[in-house]
Amino acid sequence: MGDWVIRLIEQSGYLGVAFLMFLETVFPPIPSEVIMSVAGIAAAKGEMNLWGVIAAGTTGAMLGNIVWYLAARALGIIRLKPMIDRFGRWITMDWEEVQRAERWFRQNGTFFVFLGRMLPTVRSLVSVPAGLLKMRFKTFLIASTLGTAGWTAALAYGGYKLREHFEEVDQWLGPVSNAILVTLVLGYLWRVIRYRAKH
């Protein structure tokens, strides 16, 4: 994976960075940590400009974010009601909870989207609730762009400073990503147990 990323960035420059970050947003298994760190190293070598790398990465990721947002918005939360009523046990939500979540999102959605864009694992999923709950596109775009720019800038700068030792970025991002994933899984299991007890 890393070698393919390096070759594409070497051959395609900023366009390669944007394309890879678009893919990373649409298909989360492609790691943004590697993409932006490699691009940061290229900037440190003088092959690209650091600000150009950050702009390309942010643009590509935002295109992917918008794709997910528009798809979720076209679906809409109302169309999920039959599925929620039928499979609420495994979704761990009934329709009343969905309505409460919708009210919460209207008050706190902007901060949720901004912060979520800077969290490993979570960042690629943020567009879905924003689209389902029909968050204003302008608000979504601003909050997402700011959060995404912060994430790509941090990774690119990390690669820029570490140069060839970009694997060191993963030494601290890897455990953070794993901790967030474990927390999400444990939270889901807790909600399944709680939902079954409640109903």
C-alpha positions as CSV (number, residue, x, y, z in Angstrom):
1,M,0.0,0.0,0.0
2,G,2.7,2.5,1.0
3,D,4.8,1.8,-2.1
4,W,1.8,2.4,-4.4
5,V,1.0,5.7,-2.6
6,I,4.6,6.9,-2.9
7,R,4.7,6.1,-6.6
8,L,1.4,7.8,-7.4
9,I,2.4,10.9,-5.5
10,E,5.8,11.0,-7.2
11,Q,4.2,10.6,-10.7
12,S,1.1,12.8,-10.2
13,G,2.1,15.4,-7.6
14,Y,-0.7,17.4,-6.2
15,L,-3.3,15.7,-8.3
16,G,-2.2,12.4,-6.9
17,V,-2.5,13.6,-3.4
18,A,-6.0,14.9,-4.0
19,F,-7.0,11.7,-5.8
20,L,-5.7,9.5,-2.9
21,M,-7.4,11.6,-0.3
22,F,-10.7,11.3,-2.2
23,L,-10.3,7.6,-2.3
24,E,-9.4,7.5,1.4
25,T,-12.6,9.4,2.3
26,V,-14.8,7.1,0.1
27,F,-12.9,3.9,1.0
28,P,-11.6,4.4,4.6
29,P,-9.2,1.4,4.5
30,I,-6.8,3.6,2.5
31,P,-4.9,5.4,5.3
32,S,-4.7,9.2,5.1
33,E,-1.8,9.0,7.6
34,V,0.4,7.4,4.9
35,I,-0.9,9.6,2.1
36,M,-0.3,13.0,3.8
37,S,2.9,12.0,5.5
38,V,4.4,10.8,2.2
39,A,3.2,14.1,0.6
40,G,4.8,16.0,3.5
41,I,8.1,14.2,2.9
42,A,8.0,15.2,-0.8
43,A,7.5,18.8,0.3
44,A,10.5,18.6,2.7
45,K,12.6,17.4,-0.3
46,G,11.5,20.4,-2.3
47,E,9.5,18.3,-4.8
48,M,6.2,20.0,-3.8
49,N,5.1,23.0,-1.7
50,L,3.8,22.2,1.8
51,W,0.8,24.5,1.5
52,G,0.0,23.1,-1.9
53,V,0.1,19.6,-0.4
54,I,-2.3,20.6,2.4
55,A,-4.6,22.3,-0.1
56,A,-4.6,19.3,-2.4
57,G,-5.2,16.8,0.4
58,T,-8.0,19.0,1.8
59,T,-9.7,19.4,-1.6
60,G,-9.6,15.6,-2.3
61,A,-10.9,14.7,1.1
62,M,-13.7,17.3,0.9
63,L,-14.9,15.9,-2.5
64,G,-15.3,12.6,-0.8
65,N,-17.0,14.1,2.2
66,I,-19.5,15.9,-0.2
67,V,-20.2,12.6,-2.0
68,W,-21.2,10.9,1.3
69,Y,-23.2,13.9,2.4
70,L,-25.2,14.1,-0.8
71,A,-25.8,10.4,-0.8
72,A,-27.0,10.4,2.8
73,R,-29.1,13.5,2.2
74,A,-30.8,12.0,-0.8
75,L,-31.7,8.9,1.3
76,G,-33.0,11.0,4.3
77,I,-33.7,9.8,7.8
78,I,-37.4,9.2,7.1
79,R,-36.7,6.4,4.6
80,L,-34.7,4.6,7.4
81,K,-37.8,4.4,9.7
82,P,-39.0,1.0,8.6
83,M,-35.5,-0.4,9.0
84,I,-35.1,1.2,12.4
85,D,-38.5,-0.2,13.5
86,R,-37.5,-3.6,12.3
87,F,-33.8,-3.8,13.2
88,G,-33.7,-1.4,16.1
89,R,-32.3,-4.1,18.3
90,W,-29.1,-4.2,16.3
91,I,-29.0,-0.5,15.3
92,T,-29.5,0.0,19.1
93,M,-31.9,2.9,18.4
94,D,-35.7,3.2,18.3
95,W,-37.5,6.0,16.4
96,E,-37.9,8.1,19.6
97,E,-34.1,8.1,20.1
98,V,-33.6,9.0,16.5
99,Q,-35.8,12.0,16.9
100,R,-33.8,13.0,20.1
101,A,-30.6,12.6,18.2
102,E,-31.9,14.8,15.4
103,R,-32.8,17.6,17.9
104,W,-29.3,17.3,19.5
105,F,-27.6,17.4,16.1
106,R,-29.4,20.6,15.2
107,Q,-27.9,22.3,18.3
108,N,-24.4,20.7,18.2
109,G,-24.0,19.4,14.7
110,T,-21.5,22.1,13.6
111,F,-19.1,21.3,16.4
112,F,-19.7,17.5,15.9
113,V,-18.7,17.7,12.2
114,F,-15.7,20.0,12.9
115,L,-14.3,17.8,15.6
116,G,-15.2,14.5,14.0
117,R,-13.1,15.4,10.9
118,M,-10.0,15.4,13.1
119,L,-10.6,12.0,14.8
120,P,-9.1,8.9,13.2
121,T,-11.7,6.2,12.2
122,V,-14.6,8.6,12.9
123,R,-13.7,11.3,10.4
124,S,-14.8,9.3,7.3
125,L,-18.3,8.7,8.8
126,V,-19.2,12.2,9.8
127,S,-20.9,13.0,6.5
128,V,-23.5,10.4,7.0
129,P,-25.4,11.8,10.0
130,A,-25.0,15.3,8.6
131,G,-26.6,14.3,5.3
132,L,-29.3,12.1,6.8
133,L,-30.4,14.9,9.2
134,K,-30.2,17.4,6.3
135,M,-27.6,19.8,7.9
136,R,-27.4,23.0,5.9
137,F,-24.9,22.4,3.1
138,K,-23.1,25.7,3.7
139,T,-22.6,24.9,7.4
140,F,-21.5,21.3,6.6
141,L,-19.0,22.6,4.0
142,I,-17.4,25.2,6.4
143,A,-17.2,22.9,9.4
144,S,-15.9,20.0,7.3
145,T,-13.4,22.1,5.5
146,L,-11.9,23.5,8.7
147,G,-11.7,20.1,10.4
148,T,-10.3,18.4,7.3
149,A,-7.7,21.1,6.7
150,G,-6.6,20.7,10.3
151,W,-6.2,17.0,9.9
152,T,-4.4,17.1,6.6
153,A,-2.1,19.9,7.8
154,A,-1.1,18.0,10.9
155,L,-0.2,14.9,8.9
156,A,1.6,16.8,6.2
157,Y,3.6,18.8,8.7
158,G,4.4,15.6,10.6
159,G,5.8,14.1,7.4
160,Y,7.6,17.3,6.6
161,K,9.4,17.4,9.9
162,L,10.1,13.6,10.1
163,R,11.1,13.3,6.5
164,E,12.0,9.7,5.8
165,H,10.8,8.5,9.2
166,F,7.2,8.9,8.4
167,E,6.5,5.5,10.0
168,E,7.0,7.3,13.3
169,V,3.7,9.2,12.6
170,D,1.9,5.8,12.9
171,Q,3.6,5.1,16.2
172,W,1.3,7.6,17.9
173,L,-1.6,7.7,15.4
174,G,-1.9,3.9,15.3
175,P,-2.7,3.5,19.0
176,V,-5.0,6.4,19.0
177,S,-6.9,5.0,16.0
178,N,-7.1,1.6,17.7
179,A,-8.3,3.1,21.0
180,I,-11.1,5.0,19.2
181,L,-12.1,1.8,17.3
182,V,-12.2,-0.3,20.5
183,T,-14.2,2.4,22.2
184,L,-16.7,2.4,19.4
185,V,-17.1,-1.4,19.4
186,L,-17.5,-1.5,23.2
187,G,-20.0,1.4,23.1
188,Y,-22.0,-0.5,20.4
189,L,-22.0,-3.7,22.5
190,W,-23.1,-1.7,25.6
191,R,-25.9,-0.1,23.6
192,V,-27.1,-3.5,22.3
193,I,-27.2,-4.9,25.9
194,R,-28.9,-1.7,27.2
195,Y,-31.5,-1.7,24.3
196,R,-32.4,-5.4,24.9
197,A,-32.9,-4.7,28.7
198,K,-35.0,-1.6,27.9
199,H,-37.3,-3.4,25.5
